Amino acid sequence: MKVFLNKINIKMKIAGIILTVIGAVGLIISGINYANQTDKLNLLGAEITVSEGSITPIIITGVIFFIGLIMVLARRK
């Protein structure tokens, strides 16, 4: 039984690493896209920045990243 639980623990850690990497890459890509989707407007000498991007992909990839971290750092009793 202990060998079976050890195999599950190893598979969970591998899945956690994969999710962490996917989440990190997704955060980088969606963050760059969000930063690039801004418009700047000069009005009476003041510069106003308006973002047209959606923050939803950043939130989703952040959740995936943290779920992966939890899976990697979780310990079985």
PDB file with SEQRES, HELIX, SHEET and CRYST1 records, atoms N, CA, C and O in Angstrom:
SEQRES   1 A   77  MET LYS VAL PHE LEU ASN LYS ILE ASN ILE LYS MET LYS          
SEQRES   2 A   77  ILE ALA GLY ILE ILE LEU THR VAL ILE GLY ALA VAL GLY          
SEQRES   3 A   77  LEU ILE ILE SER GLY ILE ASN TYR ALA ASN GLN THR ASP          
SEQRES   4 A   77  LYS LEU ASN LEU LEU GLY ALA GLU ILE THR VAL SER GLU          
SEQRES   5 A   77  GLY SER ILE THR PRO ILE ILE ILE THR GLY VAL ILE PHE          
SEQRES   6 A   77  PHE ILE GLY LEU ILE MET VAL LEU ALA ARG ARG LYS              
HELIX    1 AA1 LYS A    2  ASN A   36  1                                  35    
HELIX    2 AA2 THR A   56  LEU A   73  1                                  18    
SHEET    1 AA1 2 THR A  38  LEU A  43  0                                        
SHEET    2 AA1 2 ALA A  46  SER A  51 -1                                        
CRYST1    1.000    1.000    1.000  90.00  90.00  90.00 P 1           1          
ATOM      1  N   MET A   1       0.824  -1.200   0.000  1.00  0.00           N  
ATOM      2  CA  MET A   1       0.000   0.000   0.000  1.00  0.00           C  
ATOM      3  C   MET A   1       0.865   1.260   0.000  1.00  0.00           C  
ATOM      4  O   MET A   1       0.527   2.260  -0.634  1.00  0.00           O  
ATOM      5  N   LYS A   2       1.983   1.195   0.719  1.00  0.00           N  
ATOM      6  CA  LYS A   2       2.859   2.361   0.799  1.00  0.00           C  
ATOM      7  C   LYS A   2       3.483   2.661  -0.559  1.00  0.00           C  
ATOM      8  O   LYS A   2       3.666   3.828  -0.904  1.00  0.00           O  
ATOM      9  N   VAL A   3       3.814   1.628  -1.337  1.00  0.00           N  
ATOM     10  CA  VAL A   3       4.388   1.822  -2.675  1.00  0.00           C  
ATOM     11  C   VAL A   3       3.366   2.487  -3.581  1.00  0.00           C  
ATOM     12  O   VAL A   3       3.718   3.359  -4.376  1.00  0.00           O  
ATOM     13  N   PHE A   4       2.102   2.085  -3.472  1.00  0.00           N  
ATOM     14  CA  PHE A   4       1.040   2.668  -4.267  1.00  0.00           C  
ATOM     15  C   PHE A   4       0.875   4.153  -3.960  1.00  0.00           C  
ATOM     16  O   PHE A   4       0.732   4.967  -4.872  1.00  0.00           O  
ATOM     17  N   LEU A   5       0.894   4.507  -2.665  1.00  0.00           N  
ATOM     18  CA  LEU A   5       0.763   5.917  -2.287  1.00  0.00           C  
ATOM     19  C   LEU A   5       1.972   6.721  -2.744  1.00  0.00           C  
ATOM     20  O   LEU A   5       1.838   7.894  -3.093  1.00  0.00           O  
ATOM     21  N   ASN A   6       3.150   6.104  -2.746  1.00  0.00           N  
ATOM     22  CA  ASN A   6       4.355   6.794  -3.201  1.00  0.00           C  
ATOM     23  C   ASN A   6       4.266   7.091  -4.697  1.00  0.00           C  
ATOM     24  O   ASN A   6       4.686   8.163  -5.134  1.00  0.00           O  
ATOM     25  N   LYS A   7       3.726   6.159  -5.491  1.00  0.00           N  
ATOM     26  CA  LYS A   7       3.556   6.381  -6.926  1.00  0.00           C  
ATOM     27  C   LYS A   7       2.564   7.508  -7.192  1.00  0.00           C  
ATOM     28  O   LYS A   7       2.766   8.322  -8.094  1.00  0.00           O  
ATOM     29  N   ILE A   8       1.495   7.552  -6.404  1.00  0.00           N  
ATOM     30  CA  ILE A   8       0.514   8.630  -6.555  1.00  0.00           C  
ATOM     31  C   ILE A   8       1.159   9.969  -6.216  1.00  0.00           C  
ATOM     32  O   ILE A   8       0.912  10.967  -6.892  1.00  0.00           O  
ATOM     33  N   ASN A   9       1.983   9.994  -5.175  1.00  0.00           N  
ATOM     34  CA  ASN A   9       2.648  11.221  -4.764  1.00  0.00           C  
ATOM     35  C   ASN A   9       3.598  11.720  -5.862  1.00  0.00           C  
ATOM     36  O   ASN A   9       3.660  12.921  -6.127  1.00  0.00           O  
ATOM     37  N   ILE A  10       4.327  10.814  -6.493  1.00  0.00           N  
ATOM     38  CA  ILE A  10       5.239  11.192  -7.569  1.00  0.00           C  
ATOM     39  C   ILE A  10       4.454  11.730  -8.762  1.00  0.00           C  
ATOM     40  O   ILE A  10       4.855  12.732  -9.356  1.00  0.00           O  
ATOM     41  N   LYS A  11       3.348  11.086  -9.124  1.00  0.00           N  
ATOM     42  CA  LYS A  11       2.529  11.552 -10.242  1.00  0.00           C  
ATOM     43  C   LYS A  11       1.925  12.919  -9.938  1.00  0.00           C  
ATOM     44  O   LYS A  11       1.815  13.760 -10.830  1.00  0.00           O  
ATOM     45  N   MET A  12       1.531  13.148  -8.684  1.00  0.00           N  
ATOM     46  CA  MET A  12       0.966  14.428  -8.307  1.00  0.00           C  
ATOM     47  C   MET A  12       2.022  15.528  -8.415  1.00  0.00           C  
ATOM     48  O   MET A  12       1.724  16.635  -8.864  1.00  0.00           O  
ATOM     49  N   LYS A  13       3.236  15.230  -8.010  1.00  0.00           N  
ATOM     50  CA  LYS A  13       4.306  16.228  -8.096  1.00  0.00           C  
ATOM     51  C   LYS A  13       4.650  16.537  -9.553  1.00  0.00           C  
ATOM     52  O   LYS A  13       4.902  17.693  -9.891  1.00  0.00           O  
ATOM     53  N   ILE A  14       4.665  15.526 -10.416  1.00  0.00           N  
ATOM     54  CA  ILE A  14       4.936  15.763 -11.842  1.00  0.00           C  
ATOM     55  C   ILE A  14       3.833  16.626 -12.445  1.00  0.00           C  
ATOM     56  O   ILE A  14       4.112  17.565 -13.191  1.00  0.00           O  
ATOM     57  N   ALA A  15       2.577  16.308 -12.121  1.00  0.00           N  
ATOM     58  CA  ALA A  15       1.461  17.120 -12.621  1.00  0.00           C  
ATOM     59  C   ALA A  15       1.551  18.543 -12.070  1.00  0.00           C  
ATOM     60  O   ALA A  15       1.234  19.500 -12.777  1.00  0.00           O  
ATOM     61  N   GLY A  16       1.976  18.688 -10.828  1.00  0.00           N  
ATOM     62  CA  GLY A  16       2.138  20.014 -10.238  1.00  0.00           C  
ATOM     63  C   GLY A  16       3.222  20.823 -10.928  1.00  0.00           C  
ATOM     64  O   GLY A  16       3.067  22.025 -11.142  1.00  0.00           O  
ATOM     65  N   ILE A  17       4.327  20.160 -11.277  1.00  0.00           N  
ATOM     66  CA  ILE A  17       5.400  20.848 -11.995  1.00  0.00           C  
ATOM     67  C   ILE A  17       4.915  21.310 -13.361  1.00  0.00           C  
ATOM     68  O   ILE A  17       5.198  22.433 -13.780  1.00  0.00           O  
ATOM     69  N   ILE A  18       4.188  20.447 -14.050  1.00  0.00           N  
ATOM     70  CA  ILE A  18       3.658  20.801 -15.377  1.00  0.00           C  
ATOM     71  C   ILE A  18       2.704  21.985 -15.270  1.00  0.00           C  
ATOM     72  O   ILE A  18       2.788  22.924 -16.062  1.00  0.00           O  
ATOM     73  N   LEU A  19       1.790  21.947 -14.286  1.00  0.00           N  
ATOM     74  CA  LEU A  19       0.850  23.058 -14.106  1.00  0.00           C  
ATOM     75  C   LEU A  19       1.571  24.350 -13.735  1.00  0.00           C  
ATOM     76  O   LEU A  19       1.190  25.429 -14.189  1.00  0.00           O  
ATOM     77  N   THR A  20       2.604  24.240 -12.916  1.00  0.00           N  
ATOM     78  CA  THR A  20       3.362  25.428 -12.526  1.00  0.00           C  
ATOM     79  C   THR A  20       4.053  26.061 -13.728  1.00  0.00           C  
ATOM     80  O   THR A  20       4.044  27.281 -13.890  1.00  0.00           O  
ATOM     81  N   VAL A  21       4.647  25.228 -14.560  1.00  0.00           N  
ATOM     82  CA  VAL A  21       5.335  25.752 -15.752  1.00  0.00           C  
ATOM     83  C   VAL A  21       4.324  26.380 -16.717  1.00  0.00           C  
ATOM     84  O   VAL A  21       4.554  27.470 -17.241  1.00  0.00           O  
ATOM     85  N   ILE A  22       3.216  25.692 -16.945  1.00  0.00           N  
ATOM     86  CA  ILE A  22       2.181  26.233 -17.839  1.00  0.00           C  
ATOM     87  C   ILE A  22       1.640  27.555 -17.283  1.00  0.00           C  
ATOM     88  O   ILE A  22       1.448  28.516 -18.027  1.00  0.00           O  
ATOM     89  N   GLY A  23       1.400  27.593 -15.979  1.00  0.00           N  
ATOM     90  CA  GLY A  23       0.898  28.820 -15.363  1.00  0.00           C  
ATOM     91  C   GLY A  23       1.888  29.965 -15.450  1.00  0.00           C  
ATOM     92  O   GLY A  23       1.499  31.103 -15.713  1.00  0.00           O  
ATOM     93  N   ALA A  24       3.177  29.674 -15.232  1.00  0.00           N  
ATOM     94  CA  ALA A  24       4.193  30.732 -15.304  1.00  0.00           C  
ATOM     95  C   ALA A  24       4.312  31.286 -16.718  1.00  0.00           C  
ATOM     96  O   ALA A  24       4.382  32.499 -16.915  1.00  0.00           O  
ATOM     97  N   VAL A  25       4.334  30.390 -17.700  1.00  0.00           N  
ATOM     98  CA  VAL A  25       4.421  30.838 -19.097  1.00  0.00           C  
ATOM     99  C   VAL A  25       3.172  31.626 -19.469  1.00  0.00           C  
ATOM    100  O   VAL A  25       3.256  32.653 -20.143  1.00  0.00           O  
ATOM    101  N   GLY A  26       2.021  31.146 -19.030  1.00  0.00           N  
ATOM    102  CA  GLY A  26       0.773  31.854 -19.310  1.00  0.00           C  
ATOM    103  C   GLY A  26       0.732  33.228 -18.669  1.00  0.00           C  
ATOM    104  O   GLY A  26       0.237  34.183 -19.269  1.00  0.00           O  
ATOM    105  N   LEU A  27       1.257  33.335 -17.436  1.00  0.00           N  
ATOM    106  CA  LEU A  27       1.303  34.640 -16.777  1.00  0.00           C  
ATOM    107  C   LEU A  27       2.198  35.616 -17.532  1.00  0.00           C  
ATOM    108  O   LEU A  27       1.862  36.790 -17.686  1.00  0.00           O  
ATOM    109  N   ILE A  28       3.330  35.122 -17.996  1.00  0.00           N  
ATOM    110  CA  ILE A  28       4.248  35.992 -18.741  1.00  0.00           C  
ATOM    111  C   ILE A  28       3.611  36.463 -20.039  1.00  0.00           C  
ATOM    112  O   ILE A  28       3.621  37.653 -20.351  1.00  0.00           O  
ATOM    113  N   ILE A  29       3.055  35.517 -20.794  1.00  0.00           N  
ATOM    114  CA  ILE A  29       2.477  35.860 -22.101  1.00  0.00           C  
ATOM    115  C   ILE A  29       1.256  36.770 -21.938  1.00  0.00           C  
ATOM    116  O   ILE A  29       1.133  37.773 -22.640  1.00  0.00           O  
ATOM    117  N   SER A  30       0.354  36.422 -21.016  1.00  0.00           N  
ATOM    118  CA  SER A  30      -0.843  37.250 -20.857  1.00  0.00           C  
ATOM    119  C   SER A  30      -0.497  38.613 -20.250  1.00  0.00           C  
ATOM    120  O   SER A  30      -1.163  39.605 -20.547  1.00  0.00           O  
ATOM    121  N   GLY A  31       0.532  38.672 -19.407  1.00  0.00           N  
ATOM    122  CA  GLY A  31       0.968  39.963 -18.863  1.00  0.00           C  
ATOM    123  C   GLY A  31       1.541  40.867 -19.929  1.00  0.00           C  
ATOM    124  O   GLY A  31       1.280  42.070 -19.936  1.00  0.00           O  
ATOM    125  N   ILE A  32       2.329  40.291 -20.840  1.00  0.00           N  
ATOM    126  CA  ILE A  32       2.885  41.080 -21.941  1.00  0.00           C  
ATOM    127  C   ILE A  32       1.766  41.565 -22.862  1.00  0.00           C  
ATOM    128  O   ILE A  32       1.752  42.724 -23.276  1.00  0.00           O  
ATOM    129  N   ASN A  33       0.832  40.673 -23.176  1.00  0.00           N  
ATOM    130  CA  ASN A  33      -0.293  41.068 -24.031  1.00  0.00           C  
ATOM    131  C   ASN A  33      -1.133  42.162 -23.370  1.00  0.00           C  
ATOM    132  O   ASN A  33      -1.585  43.090 -24.041  1.00  0.00           O  
ATOM    133  N   TYR A  34      -1.338  42.055 -22.067  1.00  0.00           N  
ATOM    134  CA  TYR A  34      -2.119  43.065 -21.350  1.00  0.00           C  
ATOM    135  C   TYR A  34      -1.404  44.412 -21.371  1.00  0.00           C  
ATOM    136  O   TYR A  34      -2.032  45.454 -21.555  1.00  0.00           O  
ATOM    137  N   ALA A  35      -0.083  44.382 -21.181  1.00  0.00           N  
ATOM    138  CA  ALA A  35       0.688  45.633 -21.182  1.00  0.00           C  
ATOM    139  C   ALA A  35       0.720  46.269 -22.564  1.00  0.00           C  
ATOM    140  O   ALA A  35       0.756  47.494 -22.681  1.00  0.00           O  
ATOM    141  N   ASN A  36       0.709  45.451 -23.612  1.00  0.00           N  
ATOM    142  CA  ASN A  36       0.768  45.980 -24.974  1.00  0.00           C  
ATOM    143  C   ASN A  36      -0.579  46.514 -25.460  1.00  0.00           C  
ATOM    144  O   ASN A  36      -0.628  47.223 -26.466  1.00  0.00           O  
ATOM    145  N   GLN A  37      -1.659  46.194 -24.776  1.00  0.00           N  
ATOM    146  CA  GLN A  37      -2.987  46.639 -25.204  1.00  0.00           C  
ATOM    147  C   GLN A  37      -3.412  47.898 -24.458  1.00  0.00           C  
ATOM    148  O   GLN A  37      -4.529  47.986 -23.950  1.00  0.00           O  
ATOM    149  N   THR A  38      -2.519  48.854 -24.401  1.00  0.00           N  
ATOM    150  CA  THR A  38      -2.836  50.122 -23.744  1.00  0.00           C  
ATOM    151  C   THR A  38      -2.719  51.258 -24.752  1.00  0.00           C  
ATOM    152  O   THR A  38      -1.902  51.214 -25.672  1.00  0.00           O  
ATOM    153  N   ASP A  39      -3.530  52.247 -24.563  1.00  0.00           N  
ATOM    154  CA  ASP A  39      -3.485  53.458 -25.380  1.00  0.00           C  
ATOM    155  C   ASP A  39      -3.147  54.632 -24.477  1.00  0.00           C  
ATOM    156  O   ASP A  39      -3.643  54.733 -23.355  1.00  0.00           O  
ATOM    157  N   LYS A  40      -2.303  55.510 -24.976  1.00  0.00           N  
ATOM    158  CA  LYS A  40      -1.932  56.703 -24.223  1.00  0.00           C  
ATOM    159  C   LYS A  40      -2.556  57.921 -24.888  1.00  0.00           C  
ATOM    160  O   LYS A  40      -2.598  58.024 -26.114  1.00  0.00           O  
ATOM    161  N   LEU A  41      -3.034  58.830 -24.067  1.00  0.00           N  
ATOM    162  CA  LEU A  41      -3.706  60.029 -24.542  1.00  0.00           C  
ATOM    163  C   LEU A  41      -3.166  61.223 -23.772  1.00  0.00           C  
ATOM    164  O   LEU A  41      -3.150  61.222 -22.541  1.00  0.00           O  
ATOM    165  N   ASN A  42      -2.730  62.230 -24.493  1.00  0.00           N  
ATOM    166  CA  ASN A  42      -2.279  63.463 -23.860  1.00  0.00           C  
ATOM    167  C   ASN A  42      -3.433  64.455 -23.852  1.00  0.00           C  
ATOM    168  O   ASN A  42      -3.957  64.818 -24.905  1.00  0.00           O  
ATOM    169  N   LEU A  43      -3.822  64.887 -22.672  1.00  0.00           N  
ATOM    170  CA  LEU A  43      -4.924  65.819 -22.517  1.00  0.00           C  
ATOM    171  C   LEU A  43      -4.485  66.956 -21.596  1.00  0.00           C  
ATOM    172  O   LEU A  43      -4.306  66.761 -20.394  1.00  0.00           O  
ATOM    173  N   LEU A  44      -4.318  68.126 -22.167  1.00  0.00           N  
ATOM    174  CA  LEU A  44      -3.899  69.315 -21.424  1.00  0.00           C  
ATOM    175  C   LEU A  44      -2.585  69.090 -20.670  1.00  0.00           C  
ATOM    176  O   LEU A  44      -2.428  69.529 -19.531  1.00  0.00           O  
ATOM    177  N   GLY A  45      -1.671  68.417 -21.305  1.00  0.00           N  
ATOM    178  CA  GLY A  45      -0.361  68.177 -20.711  1.00  0.00           C  
ATOM    179  C   GLY A  45      -0.302  66.966 -19.796  1.00  0.00           C  
ATOM    180  O   GLY A  45       0.783  66.597 -19.346  1.00  0.00           O  
ATOM    181  N   ALA A  46      -1.427  66.341 -19.509  1.00  0.00           N  
ATOM    182  CA  ALA A  46      -1.456  65.148 -18.661  1.00  0.00           C  
ATOM    183  C   ALA A  46      -1.562  63.912 -19.549  1.00  0.00           C  
ATOM    184  O   ALA A  46      -2.350  63.885 -20.495  1.00  0.00           O  
ATOM    185  N   GLU A  47      -0.770  62.898 -19.241  1.00  0.00           N  
ATOM    186  CA  GLU A  47      -0.818  61.673 -20.030  1.00  0.00           C  
ATOM    187  C   GLU A  47      -1.753  60.680 -19.347  1.00  0.00           C  
ATOM    188  O   GLU A  47      -1.561  60.331 -18.182  1.00  0.00           O  
ATOM    189  N   ILE A  48      -2.755  60.234 -20.075  1.00  0.00           N  
ATOM    190  CA  ILE A  48      -3.741  59.291 -19.560  1.00  0.00           C  
ATOM    191  C   ILE A  48      -3.534  57.959 -20.274  1.00  0.00           C  
ATOM    192  O   ILE A  48      -3.459  57.909 -21.502  1.00  0.00           O  
ATOM    193  N   THR A  49      -3.442  56.887 -19.498  1.00  0.00           N  
ATOM    194  CA  THR A  49      -3.263  55.551 -20.075  1.00  0.00           C  
ATOM    195  C   THR A  49      -4.546  54.761 -19.882  1.00  0.00           C  
ATOM    196  O   THR A  49      -5.063  54.651 -18.770  1.00  0.00           O  
ATOM    197  N   VAL A  50      -5.051  54.216 -20.975  1.00  0.00           N  
ATOM    198  CA  VAL A  50      -6.272  53.421 -20.948  1.00  0.00           C  
ATOM    199  C   VAL A  50      -5.933  52.017 -21.416  1.00  0.00           C  
ATOM    200  O   VAL A  50      -5.338  51.837 -22.479  1.00  0.00           O  
ATOM    201  N   SER A  51      -6.311  51.021 -20.622  1.00  0.00           N  
ATOM    202  CA  SER A  51      -6.042  49.631 -20.979  1.00  0.00           C  
ATOM    203  C   SER A  51      -7.263  49.024 -21.648  1.00  0.00           C  
ATOM    204  O   SER A  51      -8.387  49.158 -21.166  1.00  0.00           O  
ATOM    205  N   GLU A  52      -7.022  48.358 -22.762  1.00  0.00           N  
ATOM    206  CA  GLU A  52      -8.110  47.703 -23.486  1.00  0.00           C  
ATOM    207  C   GLU A  52      -8.104  46.196 -23.258  1.00  0.00           C  
ATOM    208  O   GLU A  52      -9.025  45.503 -23.689  1.00  0.00           O  
ATOM    209  N   GLY A  53      -7.078  45.681 -22.585  1.00  0.00           N  
ATOM    210  CA  GLY A  53      -6.934  44.241 -22.384  1.00  0.00           C  
ATOM    211  C   GLY A  53      -7.839  43.723 -21.282  1.00  0.00           C  
ATOM    212  O   GLY A  53      -8.321  44.477 -20.437  1.00  0.00           O  
ATOM    213  N   SER A  54      -8.054  42.431 -21.312  1.00  0.00           N  
ATOM    214  CA  SER A  54      -8.856  41.761 -20.300  1.00  0.00           C  
ATOM    215  C   SER A  54      -7.935  41.162 -19.245  1.00  0.00           C  
ATOM    216  O   SER A  54      -6.885  40.611 -19.573  1.00  0.00           O  
ATOM    217  N   ILE A  55      -8.326  41.269 -17.993  1.00  0.00           N  
ATOM    218  CA  ILE A  55      -7.509  40.745 -16.910  1.00  0.00           C  
ATOM    219  C   ILE A  55      -7.836  39.276 -16.614  1.00  0.00           C  
ATOM    220  O   ILE A  55      -7.136  38.639 -15.827  1.00  0.00           O  
ATOM    221  N   THR A  56      -8.877  38.739 -17.228  1.00  0.00           N  
ATOM    222  CA  THR A  56      -9.311  37.370 -16.978  1.00  0.00           C  
ATOM    223  C   THR A  56      -8.222  36.333 -17.276  1.00  0.00           C  
ATOM    224  O   THR A  56      -8.026  35.442 -16.449  1.00  0.00           O  
ATOM    225  N   PRO A  57      -7.499  36.392 -18.408  1.00  0.00           N  
ATOM    226  CA  PRO A  57      -6.439  35.397 -18.637  1.00  0.00           C  
ATOM    227  C   PRO A  57      -5.339  35.442 -17.580  1.00  0.00           C  
ATOM    228  O   PRO A  57      -4.754  34.409 -17.254  1.00  0.00           O  
ATOM    229  N   ILE A  58      -5.056  36.608 -17.050  1.00  0.00           N  
ATOM    230  CA  ILE A  58      -4.039  36.720 -16.005  1.00  0.00           C  
ATOM    231  C   ILE A  58      -4.514  36.022 -14.737  1.00  0.00           C  
ATOM    232  O   ILE A  58      -3.735  35.332 -14.079  1.00  0.00           O  
ATOM    233  N   ILE A  59      -5.775  36.195 -14.393  1.00  0.00           N  
ATOM    234  CA  ILE A  59      -6.327  35.556 -13.201  1.00  0.00           C  
ATOM    235  C   ILE A  59      -6.340  34.039 -13.365  1.00  0.00           C  
ATOM    236  O   ILE A  59      -5.950  33.314 -12.449  1.00  0.00           O  
ATOM    237  N   ILE A  60      -6.782  33.557 -14.517  1.00  0.00           N  
ATOM    238  CA  ILE A  60      -6.865  32.113 -14.756  1.00  0.00           C  
ATOM    239  C   ILE A  60      -5.486  31.466 -14.710  1.00  0.00           C  
ATOM    240  O   ILE A  60      -5.311  30.434 -14.063  1.00  0.00           O  
ATOM    241  N   THR A  61      -4.501  32.063 -15.391  1.00  0.00           N  
ATOM    242  CA  THR A  61      -3.163  31.466 -15.387  1.00  0.00           C  
ATOM    243  C   THR A  61      -2.509  31.592 -14.013  1.00  0.00           C  
ATOM    244  O   THR A  61      -1.700  30.743 -13.639  1.00  0.00           O  
ATOM    245  N   GLY A  62      -2.845  32.631 -13.262  1.00  0.00           N  
ATOM    246  CA  GLY A  62      -2.341  32.745 -11.896  1.00  0.00           C  
ATOM    247  C   GLY A  62      -2.881  31.644 -11.002  1.00  0.00           C  
ATOM    248  O   GLY A  62      -2.148  31.086 -10.186  1.00  0.00           O  
ATOM    249  N   VAL A  63      -4.163  31.328 -11.153  1.00  0.00           N  
ATOM    250  CA  VAL A  63      -4.767  30.234 -10.381  1.00  0.00           C  
ATOM    251  C   VAL A  63      -4.113  28.908 -10.755  1.00  0.00           C  
ATOM    252  O   VAL A  63      -3.801  28.111  -9.870  1.00  0.00           O  
ATOM    253  N   ILE A  64      -3.900  28.654 -12.040  1.00  0.00           N  
ATOM    254  CA  ILE A  64      -3.231  27.427 -12.484  1.00  0.00           C  
ATOM    255  C   ILE A  64      -1.831  27.344 -11.889  1.00  0.00           C  
ATOM    256  O   ILE A  64      -1.410  26.280 -11.435  1.00  0.00           O  
ATOM    257  N   PHE A  65      -1.110  28.464 -11.889  1.00  0.00           N  
ATOM    258  CA  PHE A  65       0.241  28.505 -11.336  1.00  0.00           C  
ATOM    259  C   PHE A  65       0.230  28.127  -9.851  1.00  0.00           C  
ATOM    260  O   PHE A  65       1.035  27.303  -9.418  1.00  0.00           O  
ATOM    261  N   PHE A  66      -0.674  28.722  -9.074  1.00  0.00           N  
ATOM    262  CA  PHE A  66      -0.703  28.443  -7.644  1.00  0.00           C  
ATOM    263  C   PHE A  66      -1.211  27.040  -7.325  1.00  0.00           C  
ATOM    264  O   PHE A  66      -0.763  26.444  -6.345  1.00  0.00           O  
ATOM    265  N   ILE A  67      -2.124  26.498  -8.111  1.00  0.00           N  
ATOM    266  CA  ILE A  67      -2.552  25.105  -7.920  1.00  0.00           C  
ATOM    267  C   ILE A  67      -1.368  24.174  -8.155  1.00  0.00           C  
ATOM    268  O   ILE A  67      -1.175  23.212  -7.412  1.00  0.00           O  
ATOM    269  N   GLY A  68      -0.575  24.461  -9.191  1.00  0.00           N  
ATOM    270  CA  GLY A  68       0.623  23.660  -9.448  1.00  0.00           C  
ATOM    271  C   GLY A  68       1.608  23.739  -8.302  1.00  0.00           C  
ATOM    272  O   GLY A  68       2.187  22.725  -7.913  1.00  0.00           O  
ATOM    273  N   LEU A  69       1.809  24.931  -7.752  1.00  0.00           N  
ATOM    274  CA  LEU A  69       2.718  25.077  -6.607  1.00  0.00           C  
ATOM    275  C   LEU A  69       2.232  24.291  -5.398  1.00  0.00           C  
ATOM    276  O   LEU A  69       3.023  23.649  -4.707  1.00  0.00           O  
ATOM    277  N   ILE A  70       0.935  24.343  -5.147  1.00  0.00           N  
ATOM    278  CA  ILE A  70       0.376  23.599  -4.018  1.00  0.00           C  
ATOM    279  C   ILE A  70       0.577  22.104  -4.219  1.00  0.00           C  
ATOM    280  O   ILE A  70       0.904  21.391  -3.271  1.00  0.00           O  
ATOM    281  N   MET A  71       0.386  21.624  -5.443  1.00  0.00           N  
ATOM    282  CA  MET A  71       0.579  20.200  -5.724  1.00  0.00           C  
ATOM    283  C   MET A  71       2.036  19.784  -5.538  1.00  0.00           C  
ATOM    284  O   MET A  71       2.313  18.688  -5.051  1.00  0.00           O  
ATOM    285  N   VAL A  72       2.956  20.647  -5.920  1.00  0.00           N  
ATOM    286  CA  VAL A  72       4.387  20.323  -5.783  1.00  0.00           C  
ATOM    287  C   VAL A  72       4.800  20.344  -4.314  1.00  0.00           C  
ATOM    288  O   VAL A  72       5.563  19.485  -3.871  1.00  0.00           O  
ATOM    289  N   LEU A  73       4.308  21.309  -3.568  1.00  0.00           N  
ATOM    290  CA  LEU A  73       4.751  21.477  -2.189  1.00  0.00           C  
ATOM    291  C   LEU A  73       3.964  20.656  -1.172  1.00  0.00           C  
ATOM    292  O   LEU A  73       4.351  20.575  -0.006  1.00  0.00           O  
ATOM    293  N   ALA A  74       2.860  20.047  -1.607  1.00  0.00           N  
ATOM    294  CA  ALA A  74       2.031  19.254  -0.692  1.00  0.00           C  
ATOM    295  C   ALA A  74       2.780  18.001  -0.246  1.00  0.00           C  
ATOM    296  O   ALA A  74       3.506  17.382  -1.025  1.00  0.00           O  
ATOM    297  N   ARG A  75       2.590  17.647   1.005  1.00  0.00           N  
ATOM    298  CA  ARG A  75       3.233  16.454   1.551  1.00  0.00           C  
ATOM    299  C   ARG A  75       2.163  15.466   1.992  1.00  0.00           C  
ATOM    300  O   ARG A  75       1.153  15.836   2.590  1.00  0.00           O  
ATOM    301  N   ARG A  76       2.410  14.225   1.687  1.00  0.00           N  
ATOM    302  CA  ARG A  76       1.494  13.160   2.123  1.00  0.00           C  
ATOM    303  C   ARG A  76       1.882  12.732   3.526  1.00  0.00           C  
ATOM    304  O   ARG A  76       3.062  12.728   3.877  1.00  0.00           O  
ATOM    305  N   LYS A  77       0.891  12.372   4.326  1.00  0.00           N  
ATOM    306  CA  LYS A  77       1.152  11.892   5.692  1.00  0.00           C  
ATOM    307  C   LYS A  77       1.286  10.388   5.709  1.00  0.00           C  
ATOM    308  O   LYS A  77       1.507   9.799   6.768  1.00  0.00           O  
TER     309      LYS A  77                                                      
END                                                                             
